[in-house]
Amino acid sequence: MSSLELEDLLAKGDELRDAGDAAGAMDLYAKVVASAPGFAKGHYKLATAKARMGLSDDAEKCYREALHLSPFYVEAHGNLGVLLYGRGDWDEAERCYRNALANDPGYFEAHVNLSALLFVVSRFLESLYFARRAIELNPRSAIALERAGLALGRLGRVGESLAELRRATETDPSVATPWMSLGSALQALGRDEESDAAYVSAIGVAKDDPVPCENRAFWSNYRQQSREAVWQLHRDVGRWIRDILGPLSAPEPPSWRPDPGRRLRVGFVSPDFRRHSVGYFVHGALGHLSRQQFQLHAYFDFHTEDYVTARLKPLFNQWCDIYSKTDDVVYDQIRRDRIDILVDLAGLSAGNRLRLFGRRPAPVQVTYLGYPNTTGLDCMDYRLTDRWADPDEDKDEAFHSEALWRLPNSFLCYSAPLDALEVSEPPVLRNGFVTFGSFNNRIKISDPCLEIWVRVLKEIPSSRLLLKSIQGTEDEGSREELRDRFVEHGIDASRVEVHGYVEGIDSHLGMYGRIDIALDTFPYNGTTTTCEALWMGVPVICLKGDRHAARVGESLLANVGLPELLARSPDDYLKIAGKFAADPQGLVDLRSGLRGRMRASRLMDSRAIGLEIGEALRGMWSRYCSQFPDALPIESNVMESTEDLLRLHLGDGAAPDGWKAMASDRSEGVDFVGDLRALSSFRDDSCAEIYAAHVLQRLTPHDMLPALNDIHRILVPGGTLYLSVPDFDELIALYANTELSRAERFNVMRAIFGTQDESRDLHRIGLGFDFLEDYLADVGFTSVEHVESFGLFDDSSEARLCGQRISLNLIVTK
C-alpha cells in the first residue's frame, strides 16, 4: 500500500472517529498498521481509537510502539501522558509531557495537561507556570485560564484566583468547568448568591455531565434554604444520573432465596481512607465489626495513601484500589467479589462514585458518614444515621430517596488523635476576657450564623472572637474581607482575629488553648471540629436545626452528655453563651473533666458502635431476604455431596494419598502449581480439608489476610484447616537460652528466618499463637484448637530443635 493510500485510510478513519464511530475508525487504522507495521503514525492513530473505546492497555501499547518507531513523536508523548495521568501514574506522565515540550515548546495541550498534573500532586507554583505558558500560547483558552486560577487559589492568592476564573468564564462561557471552579471559589468566601449563579451557568452548558448539578446540590447544604428546595436539587442529581445510565434491568426470577444468617460480604467505597474526616470516624466503628459475621472489602478511590490509610488497611479482609478505574470495571470487580451490602462513604462529596451505585452492583446499598444528606439515587436503599440527627418524628424520609436506618445512639464514632496535646487551662484566666472561637471552614459561616455571633460579641463587650479556616482565609485580603463582615455589623476589627491553615496537628490542636468557648456553625454544623474542641476541653455551643446537617451538633452533645450546650433558638444560643462566659470557674471545671467524659461517652465507645452498626447491616440484609418467596429453597454454602470436595495439600512436592498437592514448582505428584497467593482458581466451598505445614510464614504481612481469606473461601463450612508454622514464641525463647551452644543457637536462628537455601524458604513474618489466632478470627474462622501433633504426616509439623517441638500446630474449623 502506497503512502498516499495509507494517508487516505487514516483520513477516513479520522472522519469516523470524530463522528463517534471509534470502532469503525479502529478497523481502518488496524489495516494501516497491518499493511505498514513500521509506520509510526498508524500505531498512533490506532492508539487514539483504542483509547476512545476504553481499551487503555491496548492504547498504551500502540502509543509506545509509535514512540519506539519515532522517538520524537510529540503527539504520541502527549497522549501517552494523558493515558498515564488518568491511571494515576504521575511520574511517567510528567516525563511524557516534558518530552513532548522538549520536542515542541509550543505544544499548547502539553502545557495545560502538565499544569493539571502538577496541581494534583500539590506542586502549585509549577502548575501556575505551565498554565501561564499555555495562556501565552492561547490567550483565549478558558481551560488554561481556569488552571491558572486554580493554582493561584491554592497558593493563597485568592483575589488573583477569582480574577483568572472570571476571565475564563468570560472568555468562553460555553465551558462548564470554569463556572464550577468559580462557584467553588466564591462559595469558600461565603458569597452564596454569586456562587449559586455560577453553578446554574455550569449546569446550563454541561450537556450530559451531572457534576455541576451534584456540586450545586452539595453546596446547598451550607445555605439557609428550605428543605424542599435542597431536596429538589438532590432529587435532580438522582434523576440526571438515571437518565445517563438508563433504567435498571429487571432482575431474573430467583431460583433460591438468600440466607439471612450467613456471614456477609460488606464493601465500603470511599476516596477518603486517608487524612480526612471520614478516615478519622470510620476506624473505630469498622474495627469492632464482628469478623465472624462480616467480611469487609475496601474500594479506595484516591491517588495517594498516607499514615491514616496504613492504619485502616488492616481492618479489611480485601483492599482494592479503584482510582482511575472506570465504573464498568469497578462494577465487574464488585460483582466478582459477590458483595452483599455496598456502603457509600462519600455521598455527593468530591470523588464520589454515585454513577457506580446507580448501576446497583450489590443487592443492598447504603450511604453513610461522608455526606449529611440524601444521594437522590433511586437505588440507594438506606441512609445510616441516628435518632438525634434524623429523629423519626420529623418525617425526614420525605426528603430522602433512601429509607433512614436510625442507630439507637451515635452514628459517629470518634477516634481521638494519637498523642494529642494535654488540655490547657481556660485562657480567660490569663487574659481577663472570654475568647469565643470557631475552627470550622469559612463556608459554614452563613449570614444567620454570623449575625448571631455578632449578637454574642455585642452582649459580652469585652469578649473576643478567634476564627481559623483552611479555606477562604488564605491571604490577607480574604481574611480582611471576613473581618469586615463583622465590622459592618458594628464590631471593632481588633476584636476579631482570623487565621488560615495551620501546618501540623499539634499546632492546630494547640490553638484550642486560646479559646474559652467554641461557637458552632449553622445550618451546617461542625463534626470533626466539634469533636476536636471537646477533646481539647473546649465546650461547644450548638444550635439545633431542622435537618441532618443542622442536627449533628445535637447528636454529638447528646452522646457526650452535654445537653446544656444545645440551643433551641438564636435567643437560647445567646443565653447559653452569656451563661458560660460569666462563669470562669465553671469553665475551669468543665475543661478539666471534658476529655475524660468524652473517653467514657458513647461517642467514643467503638465496641458498642461497631455492634450497633453490625446489627443494622444484619437487619438490612434480613429485610432484603424477606422479599423472597418462602417456597424457594434457601441458599446453602454446604454442598449436598462431598464426593467432589478436595483435600488440598499446600506445600512443597507431592501430596500423600487421598490429597491433591499444590506446590510452587511443577514436579511429579503436583496437581496444581502456585502458592498461597494463587488460590483464586479454586471455587468457593470446594475443599473439605486443607493442610498447610510451614508455608504461611513465607508470606509478607501484607499478603497474610488475603491468603487466609482465600483459604476460608474455598473451605466448605464445617471443613478443617490443618495449619502449622514455626512457633515464633518457642524459637525466641530457645534462642535466648544461654545454656545452648553457639551451633545450636545458630540452628535456632535459621529456623526463625528460614534456611534461605532457596528463595521460597525465606521467612517474612514471625507467628505465635496470639498473632495467628487474631489473623484467623479476622477472616471468619470460628474455632481454633492448639494441638501438639496432627498425627497425619511425618513432616515439618513434627519438627524439633534441641529436643523441643518448634512447630505451632492448629486445627481450625470454618
Buried (B, 14 or more C-beta within 10 A) or exposed (E): EEEEEBEBBBEBBBEBBEEEBBEBBBBBBBBBBEBBEEBBBBBBBBBBBBBBBEBBEBBBBBBBBBBEBBEEBBBBBBBBBBBBBBBBBBEEBBBBBBBBBEBBEEBBBBBBBBBBBBBBBEBBEBBBBBBBBBBEBBEEBBBBBBBBBBBBBBBBBBEBBBBBBBBBBEBBBEBBBBBBBBBBBBBBBBBBEBBBBBBEBBBEBBEEBBBBBBBBBBBBBBBBBEBEEBBBBBBBBBBBBBEEBEEEEEEEEEEEBBBBEBBBBBBBBBBBBBEBBBBBBBBBBBBBBEBEBBBBBBBBBBBEBEEBBEBBBBBBBBBBBBBBBBBEBBBEBBEEBEBBBBBBBBBBBEBBBBBBBBBBBBBBBBBBBBBBBBBBBBBBBBBBBBBBBBBEEBEBBEBBBBEBBBBEBBBBBBBBBEEBBEBBBBBBEEEEBBBBBBBBBBBBBBEEBBEBBBBBBEEBEEBBBBBBBBBBBBBEBBBEBBBEBBEEBEBEEEBBBBBBEBEEBEEBBBBBBBBBBBBBBBBBBBBBBBBBBBBBBBBBBBBBBEBBBBBBBBBBBBBBEBEEBBBEEBEBBBBBBBEBBEEBEBBBEBBEEBBEBBEEBBBBBBEBBBBBBBEBBBEBBEBBBEEBEEEEEBBEEEBEEEEEBBBBBBBBEBBEEEBBBBBBEEEEEBBBEBBBEBBEEBEEBBBBBBBBBBBBBBBEEEBBBBBBBBBBBBBBBEBBBBBBBBBBBBBEEBBEEEEBEEEBBEBBEBBBBBEEEEEBBEBBBBBBBEBBBEBBBBBBBEEBEEEEEBEBBEBBBBBEBBEBBBBBBBBBBB
